């Protein structure tokens, strides 16, 4: 981020709080611009035509939009659109403010680490030993892939165990009444003396 070049070499806490102040101001400005645009749309003919559908969309965004606002700060090129949409759809400000603040904390931390030296260190390594730098990237990608594969396998095993348990249950519950019925029938035949007399030759 060239616009933050003046932070190179500064302590991490200065970098972090500077970035936090920048993103807080930018996100708030974007939200209120969207809020003004949304008010104009509501008063327009299009807003009157949408009517209940627009109000239903606002309720959904107000209810489910907070995680989206927070996660948008972990992306590139999406957070502006999300904050503008939250303002345009008139998401309740306290809910938006809480979600935005958490996202700003994450964003400042991510970019603070990058500006604070991770990328700079890798570039220095790349300039001195390109193959070693590429090996570090390959190892990181392999580690991420390994974690993803292990997670999928663990979910598959847990899902298979649940299916096996469900398949074994019904036969056991279904055979018990049959066995009890057969035993009852045998006991009934043995305890009925009239059948034994009728079956004896005269």
C-alpha positions in Angstrom: 0.0 0.0 0.0 2.0 3.0 -1.3 -0.2 5.5 0.5 1.1 4.2 3.8 4.8 4.2 2.9 5.4 6.8 5.6 4.8 4.0 8.2 7.7 1.9 7.1 10.1 1.3 9.9 7.7 2.6 12.6 6.9 0.6 15.7 4.0 -1.8 15.3 1.7 0.1 17.7 2.1 3.3 15.7 1.4 1.5 12.5 -1.6 -0.3 14.0 -3.4 2.7 15.5 -2.7 4.8 12.5 -4.3 2.2 10.2 -7.2 1.8 12.7 -8.0 5.5 12.6 -7.8 5.5 8.8 -10.1 2.6 8.3 -12.6 3.8 10.9 -13.0 7.2 9.2 -13.2 5.6 5.8 -15.8 3.0 6.7 -17.9 5.6 8.5 -17.8 7.9 5.6 -18.8 5.1 3.2 -21.7 4.1 5.4 -23.2 7.6 5.7 -22.8 8.2 2.0 -24.8 5.0 1.4 -27.3 6.1 4.0 -27.9 9.4 2.1 -28.3 7.5 -1.2 -30.7 5.1 0.4 -32.8 7.9 1.7 -33.0 9.4 -1.8 -34.0 6.0 -3.2 -36.7 5.5 -0.6 -38.3 8.9 -1.5 -38.2 8.2 -5.2 -40.7 6.5 -7.4 -38.6 3.4 -7.5 -38.7 3.2 -3.7 -42.5 3.6 -3.7 -42.8 0.9 -6.3 -40.7 -1.6 -4.4 -42.6 -0.9 -1.1 -42.8 -4.0 1.1 -40.0 -5.8 -0.8 -37.6 -3.0 0.0 -38.6 -3.1 3.7 -38.2 -6.9 3.8 -34.7 -6.6 2.4 -33.9 -4.0 5.0 -35.0 -6.3 7.8 -32.9 -9.2 6.5 -29.8 -7.0 6.2 -30.4 -5.6 9.6 -30.7 -9.1 11.0 -28.0 -11.0 9.1 -25.7 -8.3 7.8 -23.4 -7.9 10.8 -21.2 -10.9 10.1 -21.0 -9.9 6.4 -19.8 -6.4 7.4 -17.1 -7.8 9.7 -15.8 -10.3 7.2 -15.7 -7.8 4.4 -12.7 -6.2 6.1 -10.8 -9.4 5.4 -11.3 -9.0 1.6 -9.9 -6.7 -1.0 -12.3 -4.6 -3.1 -15.5 -5.8 -1.3 -15.6 -3.8 2.0 -16.5 -0.5 0.3 -19.4 -2.1 -1.5 -20.6 -3.8 1.7 -20.4 -0.7 3.8 -22.1 1.4 1.1 -24.9 -1.2 0.9 -25.3 -1.3 4.7 -25.9 2.4 4.7 -28.1 2.4 1.6 -30.3 -0.3 3.2 -30.4 1.7 6.5 -28.9 -1.0 8.7 -29.3 0.0 12.3 -26.3 2.1 13.3 -25.5 0.4 16.7 -25.5 -3.1 15.0 -23.4 -1.8 12.1 -21.0 0.1 14.4 -20.2 -3.0 16.4 -19.7 -5.2 13.3 -17.6 -2.5 11.6 -15.4 -1.9 14.7 -14.5 -5.6 14.9 -13.7 -5.6 11.2 -11.6 -2.5 11.5 -9.6 -4.1 14.3 -8.9 -7.1 12.1 -8.1 -5.0 9.1 -5.6 -2.8 11.0 -3.9 -5.9 12.4 -3.6 -7.6 9.0 -2.2 -4.6 7.3 -0.1 -3.7 10.3 1.7 -7.0 10.1 2.2 -6.7 6.4 3.6 -3.2 6.6 5.5 -4.0 9.8 7.8 -6.5 8.1 6.3 -9.8 6.9 6.2 -8.8 3.2 9.4 -6.7 3.6 11.3 -9.6 5.1 10.1 -12.0 2.3 11.1 -9.5 -0.4 14.6 -9.2 1.2 14.8 -13.0 1.2 13.7 -13.1 -2.4 16.3 -10.6 -3.5 19.1 -12.5 -1.7 17.9 -16.0 -2.5 14.9 -16.4 -4.8 14.7 -20.1 -4.6 14.6 -20.0 -0.8 11.8 -17.4 -0.9 9.8 -19.5 -3.3 10.4 -22.6 -1.2 8.9 -20.7 1.8 5.8 -19.9 -0.2 5.5 -23.5 -1.4 5.8 -24.8 2.1 3.1 -22.4 3.4 0.8 -23.5 0.6 1.5 -27.2 1.3 0.7 -26.7 5.0 -2.6 -25.0 4.2 -3.5 -27.7 1.7 -2.7 -30.4 4.3 -4.8 -28.7 7.0 -7.7 -28.5 4.5 -7.5 -32.2 3.5 -7.3 -33.3 7.1 -10.3 -31.2 8.0 -12.3 -32.8 5.2 -11.3 -36.3 6.1 -12.2 -35.7 9.8 -15.7 -34.4 8.7 -16.1 -37.4 6.4 -15.3 -39.8 9.2 -17.6 -38.2 11.6 -20.4 -38.2 9.0 -19.9 -41.8 8.2 -20.0 -42.8 11.9 -23.3 -41.0 12.3 -24.8 -42.7 9.3 -23.7 -46.2 10.5 -25.2 -45.6 13.9 -28.5 -44.5 12.4 -28.6 -47.6 10.1 -28.1 -50.1 13.0 -30.9 -48.6 15.1 -34.1 -49.6 13.3 -33.5 -53.3 12.9 -32.8 -53.7 16.6 -36.0 -52.0 17.6 -38.0 -53.8 15.0 -36.8 -57.4 15.9 -37.5 -57.1 19.6 -41.4 -57.0 19.2 -41.3 -59.9 16.7 -39.4 -62.1 19.2 -41.7 -61.1 22.0 -44.7 -61.9 19.9 -43.4 -65.3 18.9 -42.6 -66.2 22.5 -46.1 -65.0 23.6 -47.7 -67.2 20.9 -45.8 -70.3 22.1 -46.8 -69.6 25.7 -50.4 -69.1 24.8 -50.6 -72.4 22.8 -48.9 -74.3 25.7 -51.3 -72.9 28.3 -54.6 -73.6 26.4 -56.0 -77.0 27.6 -58.9 -77.0 25.2 -56.7 -77.2 22.2 -54.9 -80.1 23.7 -58.2 -82.0 24.3 -59.5 -81.2 20.8 -56.4 -82.5 19.2 -56.5 -85.8 21.2 -58.3 -88.7 19.2 -61.7 -89.7 20.4 
